[in-house]
């Protein structure tokens, strides 16, 4: 028996627009972000997608993205579990800073290392590896069982929490995963085999 796992990075947030490090700061979607989330829902509706359960983070931008998608597919009241295990990577001292200002303060190379290395955290924050350390157990113990029993599961979360999840799903190395860019509001549809391996992957762009 195979199930379906749909991953969606939240729509554009107010701080994405302002080029700020967001992390665990609870900022809302922009108007464009709302439209991206609704568009994601329409793409999934067009495929006749119905979900058995939804998961999202403790942050409003992911929760609203999830709700727009559920509204679009006619499942506004679907059981949705919110957990900070799916939160964005905590950027620590970088949170709230403009990315250009951070480069001026710490240097281009250092900020690049913090943003794009797998296991080097910014001051007071998390690396992608740290993010994975909370995402992977949550996926294995809480989300994956719904998929492996043949369910269809929606996960609306964040660029880095979803990178960590994709790393585990696809067996991607730490060096490769940091190069993966996830578009805002773009659904990624995985079909999983009964042994939890990926049978197919489709990115619903355009």
C-alpha positions as CSV (number, residue, x, y, z in Angstrom):
1,X,0.0,0.0,0.0
2,X,1.3,3.4,-0.9
3,X,0.4,6.8,0.4
4,X,0.8,10.4,-0.7
5,X,2.8,13.1,1.0
6,X,2.4,16.7,-0.2
7,X,4.9,19.3,1.0
8,X,4.3,23.0,0.5
9,X,6.6,25.9,1.6
10,X,4.5,28.8,2.9
11,X,3.6,31.7,0.6
12,X,5.8,34.8,0.6
13,X,6.0,36.4,4.0
14,X,6.3,40.0,4.9
15,X,9.9,39.4,5.9
16,X,10.7,37.4,2.8
17,X,9.7,40.6,0.9
18,X,11.9,42.8,3.1
19,X,14.9,40.5,2.8
20,X,15.0,39.8,6.5
21,X,16.1,36.7,8.4
22,X,12.8,35.4,9.8
23,X,13.4,32.1,11.5
24,X,11.0,31.7,14.5
25,X,9.6,35.2,14.3
26,X,5.9,35.0,13.7
27,X,5.3,37.2,10.7
28,X,2.3,37.1,8.3
29,X,1.9,36.4,4.6
30,X,2.0,39.2,2.1
31,X,-0.9,39.7,-0.3
32,X,1.2,37.8,-2.8
33,X,1.8,35.1,-0.2
34,X,-1.9,34.6,0.2
35,X,-2.3,34.3,-3.5
36,X,0.5,31.8,-3.8
37,X,-1.1,29.6,-1.1
38,X,-4.5,29.8,-2.8
39,X,-2.9,28.9,-6.1
40,X,-1.2,25.9,-4.5
41,X,-4.7,24.8,-3.3
42,X,-6.1,25.2,-6.8
43,X,-3.3,23.1,-8.4
44,X,-4.1,20.3,-5.9
45,X,-7.8,20.6,-6.4
46,X,-7.3,20.3,-10.1
47,X,-5.8,16.9,-9.4
48,X,-8.7,15.8,-7.3
49,X,-6.5,15.8,-4.2
50,X,-8.2,15.1,-0.9
51,X,-6.3,14.9,2.4
52,X,-6.7,12.7,5.5
53,X,-4.8,14.9,7.8
54,X,-2.7,18.1,7.7
55,X,0.4,19.1,9.6
56,X,1.9,22.6,9.9
57,X,4.2,24.6,12.1
58,X,3.5,26.8,15.1
59,X,4.0,29.9,12.9
60,X,1.1,31.8,11.3
61,X,2.6,32.0,7.8
62,X,2.6,28.2,7.5
63,X,-0.8,27.8,9.2
64,X,-2.5,30.3,6.8
65,X,-0.9,28.6,3.8
66,X,-2.3,25.3,5.0
67,X,-5.8,26.8,5.5
68,X,-5.8,28.4,2.1
69,X,-5.0,25.0,0.6
70,X,-7.6,23.1,2.6
71,X,-10.2,25.8,1.7
72,X,-9.4,25.3,-2.0
73,X,-9.9,21.6,-1.9
74,X,-13.1,21.8,0.1
75,X,-11.7,20.5,3.4
76,X,-11.7,23.7,5.5
77,X,-12.3,21.8,8.7
78,X,-9.8,18.9,8.2
79,X,-7.9,17.9,11.3
80,X,-4.7,19.9,11.4
81,X,-1.9,19.3,13.8
82,X,0.4,22.3,14.6
83,X,3.8,21.6,16.0
84,X,7.0,23.7,16.4
85,X,9.0,20.6,15.3
86,X,8.1,21.9,11.8
87,X,9.1,25.5,12.5
88,X,11.6,27.3,10.3
89,X,15.3,27.1,11.3
90,X,16.0,29.4,14.2
91,X,18.4,32.1,12.9
92,X,19.3,33.2,16.4
93,X,21.1,36.6,16.4
94,X,20.4,37.0,12.7
95,X,16.6,37.0,13.2
96,X,15.0,40.3,12.2
97,X,18.2,41.5,10.5
98,X,18.3,42.6,6.8
99,X,20.5,40.1,5.0
100,X,22.6,42.9,3.5
101,X,23.1,44.5,6.9
102,X,24.2,41.1,8.3
103,X,26.8,40.8,5.5
104,X,28.2,44.2,6.5
105,X,28.4,43.2,10.1
106,X,29.9,39.7,9.9
107,X,31.2,39.7,6.3
108,X,29.8,38.1,3.1
109,X,31.7,34.8,3.6
110,X,30.6,34.2,7.2
111,X,26.9,34.9,6.5
112,X,27.1,32.7,3.4
113,X,28.5,29.9,5.7
114,X,25.6,30.4,8.2
115,X,23.0,30.4,5.4
116,X,24.3,27.6,3.2
117,X,26.4,25.2,5.3
118,X,24.7,22.1,6.6
119,X,26.1,22.0,10.2
120,X,27.4,25.5,11.1
121,X,24.7,27.4,13.1
122,X,24.5,31.2,13.3
123,X,25.1,32.7,16.8
124,X,22.3,31.6,19.1
125,X,20.6,29.7,16.3
126,X,20.2,26.4,14.5
127,X,22.1,24.8,11.6
128,X,20.1,22.8,9.0
129,X,21.4,19.7,10.8
130,X,19.9,21.0,14.1
131,X,16.6,21.6,12.3
132,X,16.7,18.1,11.0
133,X,17.2,16.8,14.5
134,X,13.7,17.9,15.4
135,X,12.0,17.4,12.0
136,X,13.2,13.8,11.4
137,X,11.8,12.1,14.6
138,X,8.6,14.0,14.3
139,X,8.2,12.8,10.7
140,X,9.1,9.2,11.6
141,X,6.9,8.9,14.6
142,X,4.0,11.2,13.9
143,X,3.5,11.9,10.2
144,X,4.9,8.9,8.3
145,X,2.5,6.4,9.8
146,X,-0.4,8.2,8.2
147,X,1.3,7.9,4.8
148,X,2.4,4.3,5.1
149,X,-1.2,3.2,5.9
150,X,-2.3,4.6,2.5
151,X,-3.3,8.1,3.6
152,X,-2.8,11.4,1.9
153,X,-1.0,13.9,4.1
154,X,-0.5,17.7,3.7
155,X,2.5,19.4,5.3
156,X,2.7,23.2,5.0
157,X,5.9,24.4,6.6
158,X,9.2,26.3,5.8
159,X,12.1,26.3,3.5
160,X,14.5,24.7,6.0
161,X,12.2,22.3,7.8
162,X,11.1,21.0,4.4
163,X,14.7,20.7,3.2
164,X,15.5,18.6,6.2
165,X,12.4,16.4,5.5
166,X,13.3,16.1,1.8
167,X,16.9,15.2,2.8
168,X,15.5,12.2,4.7
169,X,12.9,11.2,2.1
170,X,15.4,11.3,-0.9
171,X,18.6,10.3,0.9
172,X,20.3,13.6,-0.1
173,X,23.6,14.5,1.5
174,X,24.1,17.5,3.7
175,X,26.3,19.2,1.1
176,X,23.6,18.7,-1.6
177,X,20.5,19.6,0.4
178,X,21.7,23.2,1.1
179,X,21.7,23.9,-2.7
180,X,18.0,22.9,-3.0
181,X,15.8,25.9,-3.5
182,X,12.1,25.5,-2.6
183,X,9.7,28.0,-4.2
184,X,7.0,29.6,-2.0
185,X,3.6,28.1,-2.5
186,X,4.8,25.3,-4.8
187,X,3.4,21.8,-3.9
188,X,5.7,18.8,-4.1
189,X,3.8,15.6,-4.3
190,X,5.5,12.4,-3.2
191,X,4.1,8.9,-3.6
192,X,5.7,6.6,-1.1
193,X,6.1,2.8,-1.2
194,X,5.1,0.7,1.7
195,X,8.7,0.5,2.9
196,X,8.8,4.4,3.1
197,X,10.9,4.8,0.0
198,X,9.9,7.3,-2.7
199,X,8.0,5.8,-5.6
200,X,7.5,9.1,-7.4
201,X,8.0,12.9,-7.0
202,X,6.2,15.7,-8.8
203,X,6.7,19.4,-8.4
204,X,3.6,21.4,-9.3
205,X,5.1,24.6,-10.7
206,X,3.6,27.1,-13.2
